[in-house]
Amino acid sequence: MDLMALEGPDATAVGLLLACSGTADVVDAHVVCAQRAGQTVMTSDAADLRRLAPELRLVAL
């Protein structure tokens, strides 16, 4: 498991994603950005993540 800090370019990417999507959940946006960086995502919150990035391949728990 890798931890990604929410700072610098990652924080900017999260902010841009939230602005473009009109949503406000920083954690969901950070998860989407982490997955785009090659991370595998397992979630019980698939619907919210799909709202931000419908193309995500998720493992729903």
mmCIF file as Biopython writes it, N, C-alpha, C and O atoms, coordinates in Angstrom:
data_model
#
loop_
_atom_site.group_PDB
_atom_site.id
_atom_site.type_symbol
_atom_site.label_atom_id
_atom_site.label_alt_id
_atom_site.label_comp_id
_atom_site.label_asym_id
_atom_site.label_entity_id
_atom_site.label_seq_id
_atom_site.pdbx_PDB_ins_code
_atom_site.Cartn_x
_atom_site.Cartn_y
_atom_site.Cartn_z
_atom_site.occupancy
_atom_site.B_iso_or_equiv
_atom_site.auth_seq_id
_atom_site.auth_asym_id
_atom_site.pdbx_PDB_model_num
ATOM 1   N N  . MET A ? 1  ? 0.844   -1.160 0.000   1.0 0.0 1  A 1 
ATOM 2   C CA . MET A ? 1  ? 0.000   0.000  0.000   1.0 0.0 1  A 1 
ATOM 3   C C  . MET A ? 1  ? 0.894   1.230  0.000   1.0 0.0 1  A 1 
ATOM 4   O O  . MET A ? 1  ? 1.882   1.298  0.732   1.0 0.0 1  A 1 
ATOM 5   N N  . ASP A ? 2  ? 0.532   2.201  -0.834  1.0 0.0 2  A 1 
ATOM 6   C CA . ASP A ? 2  ? 1.250   3.471  -0.875  1.0 0.0 2  A 1 
ATOM 7   C C  . ASP A ? 2  ? 0.366   4.570  -0.316  1.0 0.0 2  A 1 
ATOM 8   O O  . ASP A ? 2  ? -0.851  4.557  -0.497  1.0 0.0 2  A 1 
ATOM 9   N N  . LEU A ? 3  ? 0.980   5.508  0.354   1.0 0.0 3  A 1 
ATOM 10  C CA . LEU A ? 3  ? 0.263   6.688  0.820   1.0 0.0 3  A 1 
ATOM 11  C C  . LEU A ? 3  ? 0.685   7.853  -0.041  1.0 0.0 3  A 1 
ATOM 12  O O  . LEU A ? 3  ? 1.871   8.033  -0.316  1.0 0.0 3  A 1 
ATOM 13  N N  . MET A ? 4  ? -0.277  8.644  -0.467  1.0 0.0 4  A 1 
ATOM 14  C CA . MET A ? 4  ? 0.023   9.827  -1.273  1.0 0.0 4  A 1 
ATOM 15  C C  . MET A ? 4  ? -0.345  11.062 -0.471  1.0 0.0 4  A 1 
ATOM 16  O O  . MET A ? 4  ? -1.494  11.233 -0.063  1.0 0.0 4  A 1 
ATOM 17  N N  . ALA A ? 5  ? 0.627   11.908 -0.251  1.0 0.0 5  A 1 
ATOM 18  C CA . ALA A ? 5  ? 0.361   13.155 0.468   1.0 0.0 5  A 1 
ATOM 19  C C  . ALA A ? 5  ? -0.508  14.065 -0.391  1.0 0.0 5  A 1 
ATOM 20  O O  . ALA A ? 5  ? -0.419  14.042 -1.618  1.0 0.0 5  A 1 
ATOM 21  N N  . LEU A ? 6  ? -1.335  14.854 0.248   1.0 0.0 6  A 1 
ATOM 22  C CA . LEU A ? 6  ? -2.172  15.810 -0.467  1.0 0.0 6  A 1 
ATOM 23  C C  . LEU A ? 6  ? -1.487  17.168 -0.393  1.0 0.0 6  A 1 
ATOM 24  O O  . LEU A ? 6  ? -1.819  18.013 0.439   1.0 0.0 6  A 1 
ATOM 25  N N  . GLU A ? 7  ? -0.528  17.348 -1.280  1.0 0.0 7  A 1 
ATOM 26  C CA . GLU A ? 7  ? 0.233   18.588 -1.319  1.0 0.0 7  A 1 
ATOM 27  C C  . GLU A ? 7  ? 0.743   18.813 -2.734  1.0 0.0 7  A 1 
ATOM 28  O O  . GLU A ? 7  ? 0.718   17.903 -3.563  1.0 0.0 7  A 1 
ATOM 29  N N  . GLY A ? 8  ? 1.192   19.998 -3.000  1.0 0.0 8  A 1 
ATOM 30  C CA . GLY A ? 8  ? 1.792   20.330 -4.290  1.0 0.0 8  A 1 
ATOM 31  C C  . GLY A ? 8  ? 0.906   19.987 -5.474  1.0 0.0 8  A 1 
ATOM 32  O O  . GLY A ? 8  ? -0.281  20.314 -5.483  1.0 0.0 8  A 1 
ATOM 33  N N  . PRO A ? 9  ? 1.481   19.326 -6.475  1.0 0.0 9  A 1 
ATOM 34  C CA . PRO A ? 9  ? 0.733   19.009 -7.693  1.0 0.0 9  A 1 
ATOM 35  C C  . PRO A ? 9  ? -0.494  18.131 -7.441  1.0 0.0 9  A 1 
ATOM 36  O O  . PRO A ? 9  ? -1.498  18.264 -8.141  1.0 0.0 9  A 1 
ATOM 37  N N  . ASP A ? 10 ? -0.428  17.240 -6.454  1.0 0.0 10 A 1 
ATOM 38  C CA . ASP A ? 10 ? -1.584  16.395 -6.146  1.0 0.0 10 A 1 
ATOM 39  C C  . ASP A ? 10 ? -2.743  17.239 -5.613  1.0 0.0 10 A 1 
ATOM 40  O O  . ASP A ? 10 ? -3.897  17.009 -5.975  1.0 0.0 10 A 1 
ATOM 41  N N  . ALA A ? 11 ? -2.440  18.198 -4.769  1.0 0.0 11 A 1 
ATOM 42  C CA . ALA A ? 11 ? -3.485  19.073 -4.235  1.0 0.0 11 A 1 
ATOM 43  C C  . ALA A ? 11 ? -4.110  19.905 -5.350  1.0 0.0 11 A 1 
ATOM 44  O O  . ALA A ? 11 ? -5.322  20.119 -5.368  1.0 0.0 11 A 1 
ATOM 45  N N  . THR A ? 12 ? -3.289  20.367 -6.270  1.0 0.0 12 A 1 
ATOM 46  C CA . THR A ? 12 ? -3.805  21.133 -7.406  1.0 0.0 12 A 1 
ATOM 47  C C  . THR A ? 12 ? -4.714  20.274 -8.272  1.0 0.0 12 A 1 
ATOM 48  O O  . THR A ? 12 ? -5.778  20.726 -8.695  1.0 0.0 12 A 1 
ATOM 49  N N  . ALA A ? 13 ? -4.301  19.030 -8.540  1.0 0.0 13 A 1 
ATOM 50  C CA . ALA A ? 13 ? -5.120  18.122 -9.347  1.0 0.0 13 A 1 
ATOM 51  C C  . ALA A ? 13 ? -6.457  17.852 -8.665  1.0 0.0 13 A 1 
ATOM 52  O O  . ALA A ? 13 ? -7.490  17.806 -9.332  1.0 0.0 13 A 1 
ATOM 53  N N  . VAL A ? 14 ? -6.451  17.673 -7.357  1.0 0.0 14 A 1 
ATOM 54  C CA . VAL A ? 14 ? -7.684  17.446 -6.603  1.0 0.0 14 A 1 
ATOM 55  C C  . VAL A ? 14 ? -8.596  18.671 -6.716  1.0 0.0 14 A 1 
ATOM 56  O O  . VAL A ? 14 ? -9.791  18.535 -6.980  1.0 0.0 14 A 1 
ATOM 57  N N  . GLY A ? 15 ? -8.042  19.840 -6.521  1.0 0.0 15 A 1 
ATOM 58  C CA . GLY A ? 15 ? -8.826  21.075 -6.618  1.0 0.0 15 A 1 
ATOM 59  C C  . GLY A ? 15 ? -9.430  21.275 -7.994  1.0 0.0 15 A 1 
ATOM 60  O O  . GLY A ? 15 ? -10.586 21.681 -8.113  1.0 0.0 15 A 1 
ATOM 61  N N  . LEU A ? 16 ? -8.663  20.995 -9.029  1.0 0.0 16 A 1 
ATOM 62  C CA . LEU A ? 16 ? -9.173  21.131 -10.393 1.0 0.0 16 A 1 
ATOM 63  C C  . LEU A ? 16 ? -10.291 20.134 -10.675 1.0 0.0 16 A 1 
ATOM 64  O O  . LEU A ? 16 ? -11.287 20.477 -11.311 1.0 0.0 16 A 1 
ATOM 65  N N  . LEU A ? 17 ? -10.125 18.900 -10.201 1.0 0.0 17 A 1 
ATOM 66  C CA . LEU A ? 17 ? -11.161 17.891 -10.394 1.0 0.0 17 A 1 
ATOM 67  C C  . LEU A ? 17 ? -12.454 18.306 -9.698  1.0 0.0 17 A 1 
ATOM 68  O O  . LEU A ? 17 ? -13.536 18.177 -10.270 1.0 0.0 17 A 1 
ATOM 69  N N  . LEU A ? 18 ? -12.345 18.803 -8.465  1.0 0.0 18 A 1 
ATOM 70  C CA . LEU A ? 18 ? -13.533 19.247 -7.741  1.0 0.0 18 A 1 
ATOM 71  C C  . LEU A ? 18 ? -14.198 20.425 -8.451  1.0 0.0 18 A 1 
ATOM 72  O O  . LEU A ? 18 ? -15.424 20.473 -8.558  1.0 0.0 18 A 1 
ATOM 73  N N  . ALA A ? 19 ? -13.408 21.361 -8.930  1.0 0.0 19 A 1 
ATOM 74  C CA . ALA A ? 19 ? -13.970 22.522 -9.628  1.0 0.0 19 A 1 
ATOM 75  C C  . ALA A ? 19 ? -14.685 22.104 -10.908 1.0 0.0 19 A 1 
ATOM 76  O O  . ALA A ? 19 ? -15.774 22.596 -11.205 1.0 0.0 19 A 1 
ATOM 77  N N  . CYS A ? 20 ? -14.076 21.204 -11.658 1.0 0.0 20 A 1 
ATOM 78  C CA . CYS A ? 20 ? -14.678 20.757 -12.922 1.0 0.0 20 A 1 
ATOM 79  C C  . CYS A ? 20 ? -15.930 19.925 -12.708 1.0 0.0 20 A 1 
ATOM 80  O O  . CYS A ? 20 ? -16.849 19.968 -13.527 1.0 0.0 20 A 1 
ATOM 81  N N  . SER A ? 21 ? -15.980 19.171 -11.621 1.0 0.0 21 A 1 
ATOM 82  C CA . SER A ? 21 ? -17.110 18.274 -11.382 1.0 0.0 21 A 1 
ATOM 83  C C  . SER A ? 21 ? -18.225 18.940 -10.585 1.0 0.0 21 A 1 
ATOM 84  O O  . SER A ? 21 ? -19.343 18.426 -10.536 1.0 0.0 21 A 1 
ATOM 85  N N  . GLY A ? 22 ? -17.934 20.068 -9.967  1.0 0.0 22 A 1 
ATOM 86  C CA . GLY A ? 22 ? -18.932 20.732 -9.141  1.0 0.0 22 A 1 
ATOM 87  C C  . GLY A ? 22 ? -19.222 19.996 -7.849  1.0 0.0 22 A 1 
ATOM 88  O O  . GLY A ? 22 ? -20.285 20.174 -7.256  1.0 0.0 22 A 1 
ATOM 89  N N  . THR A ? 23 ? -18.281 19.166 -7.405  1.0 0.0 23 A 1 
ATOM 90  C CA . THR A ? 23 ? -18.439 18.427 -6.159  1.0 0.0 23 A 1 
ATOM 91  C C  . THR A ? 23 ? -17.473 18.982 -5.121  1.0 0.0 23 A 1 
ATOM 92  O O  . THR A ? 23 ? -16.665 19.861 -5.419  1.0 0.0 23 A 1 
ATOM 93  N N  . ALA A ? 24 ? -17.562 18.463 -3.898  1.0 0.0 24 A 1 
ATOM 94  C CA . ALA A ? 24 ? -16.747 19.032 -2.820  1.0 0.0 24 A 1 
ATOM 95  C C  . ALA A ? 24 ? -16.056 18.003 -1.951  1.0 0.0 24 A 1 
ATOM 96  O O  . ALA A ? 24 ? -15.457 18.372 -0.941  1.0 0.0 24 A 1 
ATOM 97  N N  . ASP A ? 25 ? -16.114 16.728 -2.300  1.0 0.0 25 A 1 
ATOM 98  C CA . ASP A ? 25 ? -15.519 15.702 -1.446  1.0 0.0 25 A 1 
ATOM 99  C C  . ASP A ? 25 ? -14.038 15.538 -1.782  1.0 0.0 25 A 1 
ATOM 100 O O  . ASP A ? 25 ? -13.674 14.898 -2.768  1.0 0.0 25 A 1 
ATOM 101 N N  . VAL A ? 26 ? -13.204 16.128 -0.946  1.0 0.0 26 A 1 
ATOM 102 C CA . VAL A ? 26 ? -11.759 16.118 -1.173  1.0 0.0 26 A 1 
ATOM 103 C C  . VAL A ? 26 ? -11.199 14.694 -1.159  1.0 0.0 26 A 1 
ATOM 104 O O  . VAL A ? 26 ? -10.311 14.369 -1.947  1.0 0.0 26 A 1 
ATOM 105 N N  . VAL A ? 27 ? -11.705 13.862 -0.282  1.0 0.0 27 A 1 
ATOM 106 C CA . VAL A ? 27 ? -11.196 12.488 -0.183  1.0 0.0 27 A 1 
ATOM 107 C C  . VAL A ? 27 ? -11.498 11.716 -1.468  1.0 0.0 27 A 1 
ATOM 108 O O  . VAL A ? 27 ? -10.617 11.047 -2.008  1.0 0.0 27 A 1 
ATOM 109 N N  . ASP A ? 28 ? -12.734 11.804 -1.958  1.0 0.0 28 A 1 
ATOM 110 C CA . ASP A ? 28 ? -13.073 11.109 -3.206  1.0 0.0 28 A 1 
ATOM 111 C C  . ASP A ? 28 ? -12.188 11.594 -4.351  1.0 0.0 28 A 1 
ATOM 112 O O  . ASP A ? 28 ? -11.680 10.787 -5.130  1.0 0.0 28 A 1 
ATOM 113 N N  . ALA A ? 29 ? -12.005 12.894 -4.452  1.0 0.0 29 A 1 
ATOM 114 C CA . ALA A ? 29 ? -11.170 13.439 -5.530  1.0 0.0 29 A 1 
ATOM 115 C C  . ALA A ? 29 ? -9.727  12.975 -5.401  1.0 0.0 29 A 1 
ATOM 116 O O  . ALA A ? 29 ? -9.075  12.694 -6.406  1.0 0.0 29 A 1 
ATOM 117 N N  . HIS A ? 30 ? -9.224  12.894 -4.180  1.0 0.0 30 A 1 
ATOM 118 C CA . HIS A ? 30 ? -7.850  12.437 -3.980  1.0 0.0 30 A 1 
ATOM 119 C C  . HIS A ? 30 ? -7.712  10.974 -4.385  1.0 0.0 30 A 1 
ATOM 120 O O  . HIS A ? 30 ? -6.703  10.587 -4.975  1.0 0.0 30 A 1 
ATOM 121 N N  . VAL A ? 31 ? -8.710  10.164 -4.076  1.0 0.0 31 A 1 
ATOM 122 C CA . VAL A ? 31 ? -8.695  8.756  -4.480  1.0 0.0 31 A 1 
ATOM 123 C C  . VAL A ? 31 ? -8.663  8.647  -6.004  1.0 0.0 31 A 1 
ATOM 124 O O  . VAL A ? 31 ? -7.899  7.853  -6.552  1.0 0.0 31 A 1 
ATOM 125 N N  . VAL A ? 32 ? -9.485  9.439  -6.687  1.0 0.0 32 A 1 
ATOM 126 C CA . VAL A ? 32 ? -9.503  9.424  -8.159  1.0 0.0 32 A 1 
ATOM 127 C C  . VAL A ? 32 ? -8.137  9.813  -8.705  1.0 0.0 32 A 1 
ATOM 128 O O  . VAL A ? 32 ? -7.633  9.166  -9.623  1.0 0.0 32 A 1 
ATOM 129 N N  . CYS A ? 33 ? -7.541  10.845 -8.163  1.0 0.0 33 A 1 
ATOM 130 C CA . CYS A ? 33 ? -6.221  11.284 -8.639  1.0 0.0 33 A 1 
ATOM 131 C C  . CYS A ? 33 ? -5.152  10.231 -8.356  1.0 0.0 33 A 1 
ATOM 132 O O  . CYS A ? 33 ? -4.243  10.044 -9.166  1.0 0.0 33 A 1 
ATOM 133 N N  . ALA A ? 34 ? -5.246  9.548  -7.230  1.0 0.0 34 A 1 
ATOM 134 C CA . ALA A ? 34 ? -4.283  8.487  -6.909  1.0 0.0 34 A 1 
ATOM 135 C C  . ALA A ? 34 ? -4.421  7.344  -7.898  1.0 0.0 34 A 1 
ATOM 136 O O  . ALA A ? 34 ? -3.418  6.793  -8.351  1.0 0.0 34 A 1 
ATOM 137 N N  . GLN A ? 35 ? -5.638  6.985  -8.235  1.0 0.0 35 A 1 
ATOM 138 C CA . GLN A ? 35 ? -5.852  5.899  -9.194  1.0 0.0 35 A 1 
ATOM 139 C C  . GLN A ? 35 ? -5.290  6.281  -10.541 1.0 0.0 35 A 1 
ATOM 140 O O  . GLN A ? 35 ? -4.724  5.433  -11.232 1.0 0.0 35 A 1 
ATOM 141 N N  . ARG A ? 36 ? -5.427  7.511  -10.929 1.0 0.0 36 A 1 
ATOM 142 C CA . ARG A ? 36 ? -4.887  7.974  -12.213 1.0 0.0 36 A 1 
ATOM 143 C C  . ARG A ? 36 ? -3.370  7.893  -12.223 1.0 0.0 36 A 1 
ATOM 144 O O  . ARG A ? 36 ? -2.747  7.857  -13.284 1.0 0.0 36 A 1 
ATOM 145 N N  . ALA A ? 37 ? -2.782  7.864  -11.038 1.0 0.0 37 A 1 
ATOM 146 C CA . ALA A ? 37 ? -1.326  7.728  -10.940 1.0 0.0 37 A 1 
ATOM 147 C C  . ALA A ? 37 ? -0.912  6.259  -10.917 1.0 0.0 37 A 1 
ATOM 148 O O  . ALA A ? 37 ? 0.247   5.942  -10.646 1.0 0.0 37 A 1 
ATOM 149 N N  . GLY A ? 38 ? -1.859  5.362  -11.201 1.0 0.0 38 A 1 
ATOM 150 C CA . GLY A ? 38 ? -1.522  3.946  -11.296 1.0 0.0 38 A 1 
ATOM 151 C C  . GLY A ? 38 ? -1.873  3.111  -10.086 1.0 0.0 38 A 1 
ATOM 152 O O  . GLY A ? 38 ? -1.517  1.934  -10.027 1.0 0.0 38 A 1 
ATOM 153 N N  . GLN A ? 39 ? -2.560  3.689  -9.125  1.0 0.0 39 A 1 
ATOM 154 C CA . GLN A ? 39 ? -2.924  2.957  -7.921  1.0 0.0 39 A 1 
ATOM 155 C C  . GLN A ? 39 ? -4.185  2.136  -8.164  1.0 0.0 39 A 1 
ATOM 156 O O  . GLN A ? 39 ? -5.046  2.538  -8.947  1.0 0.0 39 A 1 
ATOM 157 N N  . THR A ? 40 ? -4.297  1.014  -7.513  1.0 0.0 40 A 1 
ATOM 158 C CA . THR A ? 40 ? -5.506  0.198  -7.542  1.0 0.0 40 A 1 
ATOM 159 C C  . THR A ? 40 ? -6.441  0.695  -6.453  1.0 0.0 40 A 1 
ATOM 160 O O  . THR A ? 40 ? -6.008  0.966  -5.333  1.0 0.0 40 A 1 
ATOM 161 N N  . VAL A ? 41 ? -7.735  0.817  -6.781  1.0 0.0 41 A 1 
ATOM 162 C CA . VAL A ? 41 ? -8.689  1.359  -5.825  1.0 0.0 41 A 1 
ATOM 163 C C  . VAL A ? 41 ? -9.729  0.309  -5.457  1.0 0.0 41 A 1 
ATOM 164 O O  . VAL A ? 41 ? -10.417 -0.234 -6.322  1.0 0.0 41 A 1 
ATOM 165 N N  . MET A ? 42 ? -9.830  0.036  -4.174  1.0 0.0 42 A 1 
ATOM 166 C CA . MET A ? 42 ? -10.912 -0.774 -3.627  1.0 0.0 42 A 1 
ATOM 167 C C  . MET A ? 42 ? -11.759 0.168  -2.795  1.0 0.0 42 A 1 
ATOM 168 O O  . MET A ? 42 ? -11.231 0.927  -1.983  1.0 0.0 42 A 1 
ATOM 169 N N  . THR A ? 43 ? -13.077 0.125  -2.989  1.0 0.0 43 A 1 
ATOM 170 C CA . THR A ? 43 ? -13.918 1.109  -2.324  1.0 0.0 43 A 1 
ATOM 171 C C  . THR A ? 43 ? -15.307 0.569  -2.013  1.0 0.0 43 A 1 
ATOM 172 O O  . THR A ? 43 ? -15.806 -0.336 -2.681  1.0 0.0 43 A 1 
ATOM 173 N N  . SER A ? 44 ? -15.908 1.136  -0.999  1.0 0.0 44 A 1 
ATOM 174 C CA . SER A ? 44 ? -17.319 0.886  -0.728  1.0 0.0 44 A 1 
ATOM 175 C C  . SER A ? 44 ? -18.133 2.096  -1.190  1.0 0.0 44 A 1 
ATOM 176 O O  . SER A ? 44 ? -19.337 2.175  -0.944  1.0 0.0 44 A 1 
ATOM 177 N N  . ASP A ? 45 ? -17.471 3.024  -1.853  1.0 0.0 45 A 1 
ATOM 178 C CA . ASP A ? 45 ? -18.070 4.291  -2.288  1.0 0.0 45 A 1 
ATOM 179 C C  . ASP A ? 45 ? -17.974 4.439  -3.807  1.0 0.0 45 A 1 
ATOM 180 O O  . ASP A ? 45 ? -17.654 5.515  -4.311  1.0 0.0 45 A 1 
ATOM 181 N N  . ALA A ? 46 ? -18.248 3.371  -4.521  1.0 0.0 46 A 1 
ATOM 182 C CA . ALA A ? 46 ? -18.049 3.361  -5.977  1.0 0.0 46 A 1 
ATOM 183 C C  . ALA A ? 46 ? -18.898 4.405  -6.694  1.0 0.0 46 A 1 
ATOM 184 O O  . ALA A ? 46 ? -18.429 5.016  -7.654  1.0 0.0 46 A 1 
ATOM 185 N N  . ALA A ? 47 ? -20.122 4.624  -6.257  1.0 0.0 47 A 1 
ATOM 186 C CA . ALA A ? 47 ? -21.008 5.567  -6.949  1.0 0.0 47 A 1 
ATOM 187 C C  . ALA A ? 47 ? -20.433 6.979  -6.953  1.0 0.0 47 A 1 
ATOM 188 O O  . ALA A ? 47 ? -20.448 7.651  -7.984  1.0 0.0 47 A 1 
ATOM 189 N N  . ASP A ? 48 ? -19.926 7.432  -5.808  1.0 0.0 48 A 1 
ATOM 190 C CA . ASP A ? 48 ? -19.353 8.782  -5.745  1.0 0.0 48 A 1 
ATOM 191 C C  . ASP A ? 48 ? -18.086 8.890  -6.585  1.0 0.0 48 A 1 
ATOM 192 O O  . ASP A ? 48 ? -17.861 9.906  -7.241  1.0 0.0 48 A 1 
ATOM 193 N N  . LEU A ? 49 ? -17.265 7.855  -6.567  1.0 0.0 49 A 1 
ATOM 194 C CA . LEU A ? 49 ? -16.037 7.886  -7.370  1.0 0.0 49 A 1 
ATOM 195 C C  . LEU A ? 49 ? -16.367 7.874  -8.861  1.0 0.0 49 A 1 
ATOM 196 O O  . LEU A ? 49 ? -15.715 8.567  -9.642  1.0 0.0 49 A 1 
ATOM 197 N N  . ARG A ? 50 ? -17.362 7.102  -9.261  1.0 0.0 50 A 1 
ATOM 198 C CA . ARG A ? 50 ? -17.763 7.055  -10.670 1.0 0.0 50 A 1 
ATOM 199 C C  . ARG A ? 50 ? -18.342 8.380  -11.133 1.0 0.0 50 A 1 
ATOM 200 O O  . ARG A ? 50 ? -18.214 8.735  -12.305 1.0 0.0 50 A 1 
ATOM 201 N N  . ARG A ? 51 ? -18.979 9.119  -10.228 1.0 0.0 51 A 1 
ATOM 202 C CA . ARG A ? 51 ? -19.494 10.443 -10.581 1.0 0.0 51 A 1 
ATOM 203 C C  . ARG A ? 51 ? -18.339 11.376 -10.966 1.0 0.0 51 A 1 
ATOM 204 O O  . ARG A ? 51 ? -18.487 12.221 -11.849 1.0 0.0 51 A 1 
ATOM 205 N N  . LEU A ? 52 ? -17.195 11.220 -10.304 1.0 0.0 52 A 1 
ATOM 206 C CA . LEU A ? 52 ? -16.024 12.045 -10.599 1.0 0.0 52 A 1 
ATOM 207 C C  . LEU A ? 52 ? -15.273 11.557 -11.828 1.0 0.0 52 A 1 
ATOM 208 O O  . LEU A ? 52 ? -14.735 12.360 -12.589 1.0 0.0 52 A 1 
ATOM 209 N N  . ALA A ? 53 ? -15.234 10.248 -12.023 1.0 0.0 53 A 1 
ATOM 210 C CA . ALA A ? 53 ? -14.456 9.677  -13.130 1.0 0.0 53 A 1 
ATOM 211 C C  . ALA A ? 53 ? -15.104 8.358  -13.565 1.0 0.0 53 A 1 
ATOM 212 O O  . ALA A ? 53 ? -14.714 7.290  -13.093 1.0 0.0 53 A 1 
ATOM 213 N N  . PRO A ? 54 ? -16.090 8.433  -14.460 1.0 0.0 54 A 1 
ATOM 214 C CA . PRO A ? 54 ? -16.821 7.226  -14.863 1.0 0.0 54 A 1 
ATOM 215 C C  . PRO A ? 54 ? -15.935 6.125  -15.454 1.0 0.0 54 A 1 
ATOM 216 O O  . PRO A ? 54 ? -16.310 4.952  -15.446 1.0 0.0 54 A 1 
ATOM 217 N N  . GLU A ? 55 ? -14.787 6.497  -15.954 1.0 0.0 55 A 1 
ATOM 218 C CA . GLU A ? 55 ? -13.907 5.516  -16.604 1.0 0.0 55 A 1 
ATOM 219 C C  . GLU A ? 55 ? -13.083 4.683  -15.632 1.0 0.0 55 A 1 
ATOM 220 O O  . GLU A ? 55 ? -12.389 3.759  -16.056 1.0 0.0 55 A 1 
ATOM 221 N N  . LEU A ? 56 ? -13.145 4.985  -14.351 1.0 0.0 56 A 1 
ATOM 222 C CA . LEU A ? 56 ? -12.330 4.265  -13.370 1.0 0.0 56 A 1 
ATOM 223 C C  . LEU A ? 56 ? -12.691 2.781  -13.325 1.0 0.0 56 A 1 
ATOM 224 O O  . LEU A ? 56 ? -13.860 2.401  -13.396 1.0 0.0 56 A 1 
ATOM 225 N N  . ARG A ? 57 ? -11.663 1.965  -13.205 1.0 0.0 57 A 1 
ATOM 226 C CA . ARG A ? 57 ? -11.863 0.543  -12.933 1.0 0.0 57 A 1 
ATOM 227 C C  . ARG A ? 57 ? -11.729 0.367  -11.427 1.0 0.0 57 A 1 
ATOM 228 O O  . ARG A ? 57 ? -10.644 0.527  -10.867 1.0 0.0 57 A 1 
ATOM 229 N N  . LEU A ? 58 ? -12.834 0.039  -10.782 1.0 0.0 58 A 1 
ATOM 230 C CA . LEU A ? 58 ? -12.876 -0.047 -9.325  1.0 0.0 58 A 1 
ATOM 231 C C  . LEU A ? 58 ? -13.192 -1.462 -8.885  1.0 0.0 58 A 1 
ATOM 232 O O  . LEU A ? 58 ? -13.839 -2.223 -9.603  1.0 0.0 58 A 1 
ATOM 233 N N  . VAL A ? 59 ? -12.728 -1.801 -7.697  1.0 0.0 59 A 1 
ATOM 234 C CA . VAL A ? 59 ? -13.135 -3.017 -7.025  1.0 0.0 59 A 1 
ATOM 235 C C  . VAL A ? 59 ? -14.067 -2.572 -5.913  1.0 0.0 59 A 1 
ATOM 236 O O  . VAL A ? 59 ? -13.628 -1.991 -4.920  1.0 0.0 59 A 1 
ATOM 237 N N  . ALA A ? 60 ? -15.359 -2.847 -6.082  1.0 0.0 60 A 1 
ATOM 238 C CA . ALA A ? 60 ? -16.339 -2.448 -5.081  1.0 0.0 60 A 1 
ATOM 239 C C  . ALA A ? 60 ? -16.398 -3.474 -3.967  1.0 0.0 60 A 1 
ATOM 240 O O  . ALA A ? 60 ? -16.486 -4.676 -4.220  1.0 0.0 60 A 1 
ATOM 241 N N  . LEU A ? 61 ? -16.351 -3.001 -2.753  1.0 0.0 61 A 1 
ATOM 242 C CA . LEU A ? 61 ? -16.416 -3.886 -1.581  1.0 0.0 61 A 1 
ATOM 243 C C  . LEU A ? 61 ? -17.816 -3.904 -1.021  1.0 0.0 61 A 1 
ATOM 244 O O  . LEU A ? 61 ? -18.076 -4.590 -0.032  1.0 0.0 61 A 1 
#
